[in-house]
Amino acid sequence: MSNRCIGPEGFGAFMDEVQDRVRFALIAGHGPELGTEAAADALAYAWEHWDRVKTMDNPAGYVYRVGQRLARHERRRQLRRPPVFPPPPSNPPSVEPGLPKALERLSERQRVSVFLVHGLGYSYQEVADLLGVAKGTVQSYVERGLSKLRRSMGVVVDV
């Protein structure tokens, strides 16, 4: 994406490209309700300040960080309650039952990175751009997150 979108039509193209990535990352970090709300508020903020946001080197990363700030503020306001994940559907996909609790034990950046890379198929570079870190940093988050998940769930990997 060109980081120098021009006019309101540039915002539409920006939204099409980044809204799902920002929303999924915030959901992974803060739960479905708070993450979705923070993403919507962050994108609204980007629209209100589009003249400034469109000139940034990494507008998607900026919007993600605005969403993080909003979600953290709201979480603090709610007395630091952990994210509330909805109960599993009556006909859930084939997922290890201990996985949701194990994911909650990861750091926010590890959880977001593991979820986006392995859950949704984003590339390390796409996640790095969103988080505003180097690709190698995302790779470290994913490796450490997967290692913690394996330990937490008692999975042994043959090398």
N, C-alpha and C positions, 0 to 999 in steps of 0.2 A: 504494500500500500504506500502511496505517496504520503509523506508526512505533511505536505503542504496543500491540503484540500482548500478549495476556494469557494466561498459563499455557503449558504444554507444547504445547497445540494451536496456539498462535500460532507456535511454532517450525516446525511442519509447513507452515503457510501461507507462512512466510518462506522455508523451504527450496524450496518449489515455485516461488516467484517468483524467487529469486536464484541458485540453485545453478548453472544452466547459464551464466548471465552471468559469474559469478565464475570458474567452471572455464575457460570459453573465453578470458577475459581473461588468466588465469594461464598457460594453454597458449600463447597468442600471445606472452606475454612471456618464458616460460621453457622452452618445448618441451613436447611431449605428456606425457612421463613425469613430469618434475618438476612441471609445471603441474597435472596431475591429482592428484598426491600432495599438493601444497601446498593445493589447493582442498579436498580431503577433510579434511586436518588442520585447516584454518582453520574449516570448518563444524563439525567436532567440537569445536573450541575454543569456537565460538559456542554450541553446545548446552550445554557444561559451564558457560558463563558467561552463560546466557540471561537470567537475572534482570537483569544489568547491560546486556547488549547490546540487549535489547528496548526499553530506554528511550532509546537513543541517537537523535540526529537522523538519522543515515545509517548504519543497521546494515549494509547491504550494502557500503557503502564501507569500513566498519571491517573486515568479514570479508575483503574484497579486500586491504586493507593488511596484515592478519595473514598472509594467504597469501603476499603479496610478501615479507614479512620471513622467513617460513619457507623460501621458495624461495631467497632470497638467502643465507640462512645455510647451507642445504644446498649451494648452488653453491660458496660459499667453502670449505666442507668438502671438496668434490670438487676442490679446487685450481683453481677458476675455469675449469673446462672449459666451452666454449660449448654451447648446447643441442644435443642430438642429435635430429635429425628422422629419422623412419623413411624407408627408401627408398621412392620412388614406387611405387604399385601397378602391376601388370603391364598394367592397362588404365586408365591415369590419365585424369582429366577433362581437358578442353581448357584447359591452363594454360601460359602462356609458360614454357619450361624455366628461364630465368634468374630467375624470380620468387622462388623460395625463398631463393636466395643474396642477392638484392637486399633482401628483407625482413629478413634477418639483419643487414644493415648499418644499419637504422633504429634510432633510440633505442627503448628498451623502450616508452615511452609512445606514440611515433609508431606503432610496430608494432601495439600493442594497439588503438589508436584506429582505424587503417586496417583492421585485420582485423575488428573488431567492426562498424564502420560499413559498409564495402564488402563484406566477406566474409560477414557474418552478418545484415546488414540492421538492426542496432540504430540507434536514433536518436542524434543528438548528445547529447540530454538524458539518455538512458539511460546512455550511456558517461560523461558528466560526473558523474552521480550515483555511478556505480561508482568512478570514479577520485578523486572528492572535489574536483573542479575545476569551473570555470565552463564553460558550454556553449561560449562563444567560445574557450576554451582548447583544448577538444577539436577544434573546427573548425580552429584553428591547427595542432594536431598532425597532423590529417588532411591539410590542405593542404601542409604542409612535408614530411610523409611521402610523399605522392603526388609532389611535386616531386622529391624525392630518388630515388624509384623510377623516375620518367621519365628523369632524368639518368643514373642507373646503367644503365638498360636501353636508352638511346639513343632514347627516344621523343620525337618532336617534336609539340607540340600547336599546331594552327592556331587562332589567336584571332580 
